[in-house]
Amino acid sequence: MEHSTYCFASAEGKFVLFVEAFARGWLAALLDFPRLGSPDGAQAEIEALVLLPQVCCIPTEEAYEAWYARAWSVGYSDASTLSEHEITMVLVALPLKSRPTDDALAFIKETFTTEGRAALNNLYARM
């Protein structure tokens, strides 16, 4: 018997599924950044169907899809309210706190000499 990842009938299982949908919506907003639109219900529906085999105890497929789309939209909407600076703090700065200082510095230097080179050049020119 295959074990389901998410149980729609239990409060804990539903919360874990909410976190999954929220995170996927949040990621979609980050990928759309800076051209954020309204949450794409079609994308949420596709993702809901992809996860469907991992979910048990669904009353109806329609109820599950609607609930998932709402949870996904909450994630998308939440991320779309953040500034670029806030996104950076959440996704980069906080995880760096748990890294050893040398590792964190290496990551920062690598980032600013590759993807962040234009920003670094801008800052350097202001010195």
SESEGU-662009 format. One record per residue (C-alpha): x, y, z. Coordinates in pm, 1 decimal. Layout:
BEGIN
<site><xx>X</xx><yy>Y</yy><zz>Z</zz></site>
...
***
This chain:
BEGIN
<site><xx>0.0</xx><yy>0.0</yy><zz>0.0</zz></site>
<site><xx>142.4</xx><yy>336.9</yy><zz>-105.4</zz></site>
<site><xx>170.8</xx><yy>602.8</yy><zz>163.0</zz></site>
<site><xx>22.8</xx><yy>946.3</yy><zz>90.0</zz></site>
<site><xx>232.0</xx><yy>1253.0</yy><zz>159.7</zz></site>
<site><xx>-67.2</xx><yy>1469.5</yy><zz>253.1</zz></site>
<site><xx>-392.2</xx><yy>1384.2</yy><zz>431.8</zz></site>
<site><xx>-667.7</xx><yy>1629.3</yy><zz>343.0</zz></site>
<site><xx>-885.0</xx><yy>1507.8</yy><zz>631.3</zz></site>
<site><xx>-643.4</xx><yy>1573.9</yy><zz>917.1</zz></site>
<site><xx>-564.6</xx><yy>1923.9</yy><zz>1043.4</zz></site>
<site><xx>-191.3</xx><yy>1852.4</yy><zz>1044.2</zz></site>
<site><xx>-194.8</xx><yy>1698.1</yy><zz>697.0</zz></site>
<site><xx>-397.8</xx><yy>1984.0</yy><zz>557.9</zz></site>
<site><xx>-155.0</xx><yy>2234.2</yy><zz>711.8</zz></site>
<site><xx>143.6</xx><yy>2055.3</yy><zz>554.8</zz></site>
<site><xx>-37.4</xx><yy>2067.3</yy><zz>219.5</zz></site>
<site><xx>-107.7</xx><yy>2438.3</yy><zz>277.8</zz></site>
<site><xx>265.6</xx><yy>2498.9</yy><zz>333.4</zz></site>
<site><xx>339.3</xx><yy>2315.2</yy><zz>5.8</zz></site>
<site><xx>83.6</xx><yy>2517.7</yy><zz>-192.5</zz></site>
<site><xx>184.5</xx><yy>2844.3</yy><zz>-22.1</zz></site>
<site><xx>553.1</xx><yy>2782.0</yy><zz>-98.9</zz></site>
<site><xx>475.8</xx><yy>2702.1</yy><zz>-462.4</zz></site>
<site><xx>270.8</xx><yy>3022.3</yy><zz>-494.3</zz></site>
<site><xx>547.4</xx><yy>3220.5</yy><zz>-323.1</zz></site>
<site><xx>804.4</xx><yy>3076.9</yy><zz>-562.6</zz></site>
<site><xx>584.2</xx><yy>3158.5</yy><zz>-862.7</zz></site>
<site><xx>568.8</xx><yy>3522.3</yy><zz>-747.9</zz></site>
<site><xx>946.5</xx><yy>3533.7</yy><zz>-707.4</zz></site>
<site><xx>991.8</xx><yy>3391.3</yy><zz>-1055.4</zz></site>
<site><xx>751.0</xx><yy>3653.7</yy><zz>-1192.9</zz></site>
<site><xx>930.9</xx><yy>3934.5</yy><zz>-1006.7</zz></site>
<site><xx>940.8</xx><yy>4223.8</yy><zz>-1089.5</zz></site>
<site><xx>653.2</xx><yy>4175.2</yy><zz>-1335.2</zz></site>
<site><xx>403.5</xx><yy>4042.2</yy><zz>-1085.5</zz></site>
<site><xx>51.0</xx><yy>3989.4</yy><zz>-1199.3</zz></site>
<site><xx>-251.4</xx><yy>3852.7</yy><zz>-1030.5</zz></site>
<site><xx>-218.7</xx><yy>3497.6</yy><zz>-904.0</zz></site>
<site><xx>-252.9</xx><yy>3257.3</yy><zz>-1196.9</zz></site>
<site><xx>-530.9</xx><yy>3017.0</yy><zz>-1110.2</zz></site>
<site><xx>-441.6</xx><yy>2795.6</yy><zz>-1405.8</zz></site>
<site><xx>-89.1</xx><yy>2737.2</yy><zz>-1272.9</zz></site>
<site><xx>-227.3</xx><yy>2656.1</yy><zz>-927.6</zz></site>
<site><xx>-475.9</xx><yy>2408.5</yy><zz>-1077.7</zz></site>
<site><xx>-200.2</xx><yy>2230.6</yy><zz>-1270.4</zz></site>
<site><xx>14.4</xx><yy>2204.0</yy><zz>-957.7</zz></site>
<site><xx>-285.9</xx><yy>2077.4</yy><zz>-760.1</zz></site>
<site><xx>-335.3</xx><yy>1800.2</yy><zz>-1015.2</zz></site>
<site><xx>35.2</xx><yy>1711.0</yy><zz>-1005.2</zz></site>
<site><xx>18.9</xx><yy>1667.5</yy><zz>-625.7</zz></site>
<site><xx>-320.0</xx><yy>1492.7</yy><zz>-631.3</zz></site>
<site><xx>-175.7</xx><yy>1136.9</yy><zz>-624.8</zz></site>
<site><xx>7.7</xx><yy>1227.8</yy><zz>-301.4</zz></site>
<site><xx>-310.2</xx><yy>1343.8</yy><zz>-123.3</zz></site>
<site><xx>-555.4</xx><yy>1112.7</yy><zz>50.3</zz></site>
<site><xx>-900.0</xx><yy>1165.4</yy><zz>203.7</zz></site>
<site><xx>-1019.2</xx><yy>1424.9</yy><zz>-48.9</zz></site>
<site><xx>-1396.4</xx><yy>1479.1</yy><zz>-30.2</zz></site>
<site><xx>-1415.3</xx><yy>1580.2</yy><zz>-398.6</zz></site>
<site><xx>-1151.3</xx><yy>1668.6</yy><zz>-652.9</zz></site>
<site><xx>-1319.4</xx><yy>2005.7</yy><zz>-709.9</zz></site>
<site><xx>-1308.6</xx><yy>2092.3</yy><zz>-338.0</zz></site>
<site><xx>-941.4</xx><yy>1996.9</yy><zz>-322.4</zz></site>
<site><xx>-850.6</xx><yy>2198.6</yy><zz>-634.5</zz></site>
<site><xx>-1036.5</xx><yy>2507.3</yy><zz>-510.0</zz></site>
<site><xx>-874.6</xx><yy>2483.3</yy><zz>-165.4</zz></site>
<site><xx>-528.2</xx><yy>2430.3</yy><zz>-316.8</zz></site>
<site><xx>-573.2</xx><yy>2725.8</yy><zz>-554.9</zz></site>
<site><xx>-667.2</xx><yy>2950.2</yy><zz>-260.4</zz></site>
<site><xx>-362.4</xx><yy>2838.8</yy><zz>-59.7</zz></site>
<site><xx>-136.1</xx><yy>2887.2</yy><zz>-363.5</zz></site>
<site><xx>-282.6</xx><yy>3235.4</yy><zz>-421.2</zz></site>
<site><xx>-217.5</xx><yy>3329.6</yy><zz>-58.8</zz></site>
<site><xx>150.8</xx><yy>3248.0</yy><zz>-113.3</zz></site>
<site><xx>165.2</xx><yy>3439.3</yy><zz>-441.9</zz></site>
<site><xx>-9.1</xx><yy>3741.0</yy><zz>-294.4</zz></site>
<site><xx>208.7</xx><yy>3740.4</yy><zz>16.7</zz></site>
<site><xx>531.3</xx><yy>3736.6</yy><zz>-185.6</zz></site>
<site><xx>403.2</xx><yy>4006.0</yy><zz>-419.8</zz></site>
<site><xx>373.8</xx><yy>4250.4</yy><zz>-127.8</zz></site>
<site><xx>744.7</xx><yy>4224.7</yy><zz>-46.7</zz></site>
<site><xx>1007.5</xx><yy>4463.5</yy><zz>-173.7</zz></site>
<site><xx>1316.7</xx><yy>4331.0</yy><zz>-347.4</zz></site>
<site><xx>1512.0</xx><yy>4408.4</yy><zz>-30.7</zz></site>
<site><xx>1270.5</xx><yy>4208.1</yy><zz>186.3</zz></site>
<site><xx>1287.9</xx><yy>3913.5</yy><zz>-52.7</zz></site>
<site><xx>1666.5</xx><yy>3925.5</yy><zz>-35.4</zz></site>
<site><xx>1658.4</xx><yy>3929.9</yy><zz>344.0</zz></site>
<site><xx>1425.5</xx><yy>3632.0</yy><zz>363.8</zz></site>
<site><xx>1592.8</xx><yy>3413.7</yy><zz>103.8</zz></site>
<site><xx>1958.7</xx><yy>3504.4</yy><zz>144.0</zz></site>
<site><xx>2037.6</xx><yy>3676.7</yy><zz>472.0</zz></site>
<site><xx>1849.8</xx><yy>3452.1</yy><zz>710.6</zz></site>
<site><xx>2001.1</xx><yy>3123.9</yy><zz>583.5</zz></site>
<site><xx>2349.0</xx><yy>3281.4</yy><zz>597.9</zz></site>
<site><xx>2314.0</xx><yy>3321.7</yy><zz>974.0</zz></site>
<site><xx>2339.7</xx><yy>2946.6</yy><zz>1022.9</zz></site>
<site><xx>2649.4</xx><yy>2909.2</yy><zz>805.4</zz></site>
<site><xx>3005.6</xx><yy>2939.1</yy><zz>932.9</zz></site>
<site><xx>3142.9</xx><yy>3290.5</yy><zz>875.3</zz></site>
<site><xx>3397.8</xx><yy>3178.9</yy><zz>615.7</zz></site>
<site><xx>3127.7</xx><yy>2996.9</yy><zz>415.1</zz></site>
<site><xx>2892.1</xx><yy>3294.7</yy><zz>433.9</zz></site>
<site><xx>3166.2</xx><yy>3534.0</yy><zz>320.2</zz></site>
<site><xx>3262.3</xx><yy>3304.9</yy><zz>32.3</zz></site>
<site><xx>2898.5</xx><yy>3290.8</yy><zz>-79.7</zz></site>
<site><xx>2859.9</xx><yy>3669.5</yy><zz>-62.1</zz></site>
<site><xx>3185.1</xx><yy>3733.3</yy><zz>-251.8</zz></site>
<site><xx>3095.1</xx><yy>3480.2</yy><zz>-519.8</zz></site>
<site><xx>2747.9</xx><yy>3630.1</yy><zz>-561.7</zz></site>
<site><xx>2874.8</xx><yy>3985.8</yy><zz>-592.0</zz></site>
<site><xx>3145.3</xx><yy>3893.4</yy><zz>-840.3</zz></site>
<site><xx>2901.1</xx><yy>3704.4</yy><zz>-1064.9</zz></site>
<site><xx>2525.2</xx><yy>3782.8</yy><zz>-1062.2</zz></site>
<site><xx>2564.5</xx><yy>4088.8</yy><zz>-841.1</zz></site>
<site><xx>2859.0</xx><yy>4241.4</yy><zz>-1026.7</zz></site>
<site><xx>2662.6</xx><yy>4539.6</yy><zz>-1162.6</zz></site>
<site><xx>2538.2</xx><yy>4628.4</yy><zz>-813.8</zz></site>
<site><xx>2888.6</xx><yy>4591.3</yy><zz>-672.1</zz></site>
<site><xx>3033.0</xx><yy>4814.7</yy><zz>-945.9</zz></site>
<site><xx>2767.0</xx><yy>5074.3</yy><zz>-868.0</zz></site>
<site><xx>2853.3</xx><yy>5073.1</yy><zz>-498.8</zz></site>
<site><xx>3224.6</xx><yy>5086.3</yy><zz>-568.4</zz></site>
<site><xx>3180.5</xx><yy>5389.7</yy><zz>-797.7</zz></site>
<site><xx>3018.3</xx><yy>5580.6</yy><zz>-508.2</zz></site>
<site><xx>3326.5</xx><yy>5541.7</yy><zz>-284.5</zz></site>
***
